[in-house]
Amino acid sequence: MLTISEAQRRTELFLTGQMLEALRAVEYELPSFDTELHDVDLAAVARARVEIRHVRGASDATYLINAFGEELLMQLQLNVHRLVVVYRVPALDALDASTLAVRLERWRTDIVQMTRYYMIEAARSGISLSPRRAGFPV
């Protein structure tokens, strides 16, 4: 039987260990076509820098993901019934959730892939995600 303390331990490990490491792979280096094929570990080629803000025992964490020359503020919340991912995007240049949803609708996979393509598509569309560049405190 899963105890409350074990559930808290697992949550802490997920938020501050597993997700922190996984989010570093939002951006990764692709091998060149002219190099010899060999096994490459994703962790070894991960490029994204990730900062975390978390209070031990809390069921959420906030991550500042720096990838593709951009920053994205993401909050991850866990509870017994669901996992919630919130992207905090400065509302500048008439940007709103419905505008973003249309452009990003096709990427609804796991959190890391969703975050990766969210940042790629925003960069391609010229949408700045950085709260710091928008003048918001982080």
N, C-alpha and C positions, 0 to 999 in steps of 0.2 A: 504494500500500500504506500502510496506517495504521501509523505508528510508535508506540512506547510514549510518547514525549514528546508526540506529537500527541493521543493518547488521553487523557493526563493533562491537557493543555491544555483539551480539550473537556469533560472531567469537571469541571474547576475552573470553567469558564464556566457549565456547567449548574447546579452546586451554588450558586455564589456570585452568579451573574447571573440566568440565566433562571428558576430556581426561586424565588429571592428576590423577583423582580419578579412572577412569576405568583401567588405566595402572597398578595401584597397584595390580589389580587382575590377572596380568599375571601369578603370582605364588600364590597359595593359599593352605591352610592346608585342607586336606581331613579328615573327621571324621573317627574314627576307626569303624571297623565292630562290635566290641563288645560294643559300646555305644548305648544307647537308641536313637531311631530315633526322631529327633526334628528339627524344622525349624532353619536353620543356614543362616544368612545373609552373602552374599559374602564379603561385606565390612569388616565384623567382622573377617574374616579368611584370608584376603588378606595379603600376605607376602612380595611382591615386594616393594622395595624402589625406588622412582622415583624422580629425580632432573629435574628441568626445566630451560631452558634459553629462554627468550622471551622478546621482546621489545613491550610495549603497542602500539597498533595501527597496528602492523605488522601482516601479514596474515600467519605467520609461527611460529613454536616453535620447539626447540630441546630438546629432553628428554634423560636422561641417566637412563636406566632401569637396576636395579640390582636385578636379580632373578636367582634361581637355581645355586647360587655360581658364576655367570658370570655377565658381564655388556654388555649392548647393547646401542649404540648411535643411536637414531632414530630422524629423522626430519619429521615433519608433516606440509604440506603446503596446504592451502585452497584458492580456488578462486571461481568465480561464476560457473564455469563449471565442476570442478573436485576437488578431494581430492588426494593428492600425499603423499605417505609414502616412505621415503628413509632410508634404514638401512645403516649405515656407518660402514663397517667391515674392519679392517686392512688387507691389502693384504700380508699375510705372508704364508710361506709354500706352495707356488704355488696355493693359493686359489684365485679363480676368480668368477665372477658372474655366468658364465655358470655351473661351478662345484656346486655352491650353488643351483642354480635353479633346477637342476636335483634332488637333495636330498630333496628339500623343495617344489616341485611342487604341491603336493596334498593339501597343506594348503593355501587356498585362500579365507578365509571367512572374517569376520570382523576384524578390526585392532587389537583388543585386543587378539582374538584367534590366529590370524596370528602371532602376536608377541610372544605369549606364546609358540606356537609350533615351531616357528623359533628358540627360545632360547633352548628349550628342544632338538630338533633335532641336533642343533649345538653342544650341550654338549654331546649327545650320540655319535656323530661322531668325537668328540675330537677337534672340531674347536673352538678356542678362539676368542671371539668377542670383548673383552675389548680393547678399544683404549689406556687406561692408561697402561695396562700390556705390550702393544706393544710399549710404549714409545711415543705415540702421545699426544699432549696437548689437553685437553678437555675444 
